[in-house]
């Protein structure tokens, strides 16, 4: 057995090998084609090869038979170009014969490992073979029936191997999706079996509810990622013989809804029965949402739309039934399912110009009086307001509701924040006219929406969803705002009241807890508002509203509570959002000092935070990120946005003796030196804010870089050297760009040094000091050049263009070292490759003129 195991592992490793190097992750399951070498063709053509592995599966114990099946998964994935058409058909025939044998003697599949690999095997059959090819197999009718029965049994035993169901559903999804393209006279029989699969999935999920509740098992509904993935697969399968699937769902929905109403109105009201019934209704609502959402993925007819109307009616009626019980009782799972359904309905039947005449509204207007998507939008908004009013303590429902509101405010189907299409704009105009939206715009206070409250009952993390709420609300406000400053002031009044309260608390001997909560809430609200204001006019209104009075309150908070990231993080993120010049919204008028005033405030906040945070001293490993590095990374992002935003002339500060710019750069250096190199790359958010900021500084502020002390320069250059080999291409590309700016600067100044003209003496002292430093420490750039050359030659370099930019400058500055490096690299190669290497190096420098950096860089 030990020998058999090693042999099977060896075969599996051979078949798993990435023969053409196209897979970044060889463990990923979506690499569905194995690029078998042509030399192996004869082995694959011998029927004995496949037979051997099927025989091994049948005769070995589970631990080993599982490996035999894993090998068969890879055999089923052999590239199609390995065979001619007749050979391919013969090969498939052998695979199908093997499947039939396994399903006729299924006892081996009671082992979870075997079962899982067999499910993968079935999924691969459809991935690599067309439905037309499968149908032509002699055993197809028996095999498809066996697979259908196997799938139905698997779905009914939902708790046996839940992770394997994905592969079975993938198989059926792909089979059904291929039906329109199968051009053969042979019957595919999917119209017989697909409805049975749909029925088995639906009924098995309804039957699992009482078991889960009775035995306290893990509820499949809690794993939403898996549920959504399976529902997406089911929606394609259900569209085959859609009438059957819809009839079943209507029948089950009516039956369960009636039972639910009976239990609600009975005098005994058994809580357990109610929970079971609500669990079933949650599944049924998910199924309706899936069926409705499936319209976009499959050819649909008017009859199908009418059926969607039948199904949707029932969910809209359930919404009324559930909301009638508020605020006494509410079921989180049903509410989340309803929100999923509403979102699917929105994507399918709301806002698209073609669907005003859709048959979906025929039945809905009879039963509910919903005649078109305007009525649906009203229903959506009423539901959103109801949830926000009465479900303030249920975080999952609130955050999903707000996500839904956010999607509606973005418009239909999707648009970037910069370009409203006419269809989107008309949808938003219709939304704004709805009474519930006007109510929200005028009453966004904790009195109406408890989740905006800041009482002690709420944890600080509950306040996060406020940002999404205010982003959506501000988008809706912007639809008809124009330049109406009074309207904007009215909208901001609740926030102004909160700011005044905080100011009073600050001025008196204050209760810190309440002030903190209010400020965290305000910072999150304002960040949402600032994110949605993408025009110059609207952004200016916000700036005039917050500056100077309220921004001083934020500065004070950072000064007081720098030790508490729950407080400082939202405020720093708000400042970072303010500094973003998205859609050129910060291009103030020529006569306006706002750009400079804004930068000064950001500079003050970064300096205050930076100086205070360094006073904390050494922190433990688990505290260093939340208490210090997270705040530093947000400061760096804000500073980068300010430096690259193109709305401040930084020369002005020096000209008028204003030290805010110098202070913030000094704060940047102090914070940087307090971070070990290892942390820079270990914490992703920190590296993603530091390296782009460094690129910005080397591009436009080399005078600052050259003025740095030698130990700081060494730190910066070492960080570049280490970042060049980072896995994240954003970081390595930023390092290359920074390096390019530094090398170009050095090159130009060396050229000036060489010219003994009068102008040649004008190199600044900082520039000379920097040149002198680099001449004294040549090993820094030499090491960097060595890293770059090794990356290009020996590694999978994913950003060659970026890497090439600084290379010429490095070579020209270190010609002697480059010759040595070249010789070392060539001699390290085997004899037969040295000539090729040498030629590559000659080609690299061919036609490059010395001392002409810019002209030759592209070459």
Number of C-alpha atoms within 10 A of each C-alpha: 10 8 8 14 15 12 13 22 17 13 15 20 12 14 21 18 14 17 13 10 9 10 13 9 10 13 9 9 8 11 15 18 16 19 20 24 12 11 9 10 12 11 11 19 16 11 14 13 13 21 15 11 21 22 14 19 21 17 12 16 13 18 13 22 25 25 25 27 26 25 26 24 23 21 24 24 23 20 16 15 11 19 18 10 11 9 13 16 17 16 20 18 20 16 21 21 18 18 18 19 13 18 17 11 10 13 10 20 18 11 16 15 20 22 20 21 23 24 23 24 26 21 24 24 21 21 19 15 16 15 22 18 16 21 19 17 18 12 14 21 16 11 19 19 15 17 19 20 16 15 21 20 14 21 25 17 13 17 14 15 15 14 11 18 19 16 20 24 26 23 24 26 23 18 22 19 18 14 15 9 10 17 9 12 9 13 13 21 13 20 16 13 21 25 21 20 23 25 19 18 21 21 18 17 19 21 14 20 21 17 13 16 16 10 8 9 12 11 13 16 18 10 10 10 9 15 15 15 12 18 21 19 21 24 24 27 31 26 27 22 15 21 15 15 21 21 14 15 21 17 10 18 21 12 11 17 21 12 14 20 13 13 17 16 9 10 8 8 12 11 11 12 16 18 16 21 20 22 24 26 24 21 22 26 27 25 23 28 26 24 31 27 26 23 22 13 12 14 10 13 11 11 13 20 20 18 22 24 20 21 25 25 21 19 23 18 13 17 16 11 13 14 17 12 11 13 11 8 11 17 15 17 18 23 24 19 23 24 22 23 23 24 21 22 21 23 19 17 23 21 22 16 9 9 15 16 11 15 18 26 27 18 21 22 15 11 13 13 12 19 17 20 19 17 13 19 19 19 17 21 20 16 20 20 20 18 20 22 18 19 23 20 15 16 16 15 22 25 19 17 25 24 18 20 21 19 17 25 22 22 24 21 16 13 12 9 15 10 9 16 15 9 15 21 16 16 22 23 15 13 23 19 11 17 13 19 20 14 12 15 19 13 14 20 15 14 11 16 19 17 24 23 19 22 13 10 8 14 10 15 10 19 21 15 21 22 23 22 23 24 26 23 22 22 24 24 20 18 15 13 15 12 12 12 15 10 13 19 15 13 18 18 13 15 20 17 11 16 22 14 15 21 18 13 15 16 9 8 8 13 10 13 11 15 21 20 22 21 22 23 27 24 25 25 24 25 25 24 24 23 22 23 22 19 16 17 16 20 21 17 16 19 16 11 17 16 14 13 13 15 19 14 18 22 20 15 20 22 17 15 16 23 17 14 17 17 21 26 23 24 25 28 19 24 27 21 20 24 24 21 18 18 13 14 18 25 19 17 10 7 6 10 11 20 19 17 14 22 23 18 18 25 24 17 25 28 22 19 26 24 16 16 19 13 9 12 7 10 11 8 7 8 11 14 17 13 21 23 22 16 24 26 23 23 31 25 27 26 27 23 21 23 20 17 18 14 20 21 10 16 9 12 16 12 8 8 8 12 12 20 18 15 15 23 18 16 20 20 15 16 22 20 14 13 14 11 16 10 14 22 21 10 14 14 16 22 22 19 21 27 27 22 24 21 22 21 20 21 17 13 14 16 14 14 20 22 15 17 12 15 9 16 17 16 15 18 18 16 20 23 22 17 24 22 18 16 11 15 16 15 23 23 25 24 27 25 25 24 28 24 21 20 22 19 20 20 20 15 18 17 13 16 17 10 11 9 10 7 10 13 11 12 14 12 11 16 20 17 17 23 19 11 16 17 12 10 13 13 13 15 20 18 14 20 23 16 15 21 19 13 17 15 11 8 10 9 15 15 14 12 12 17 23 19 19 24 19 24 27 24 17 18 20 16 12 10 19 18 13 11 15 16 15 11 17 18 13 11 12 9 9 8 12 16 12 11 18 16 10 12 14 11 11 12 13 10 10 15 11 8 15 15 18 12 10 15 14 10 12
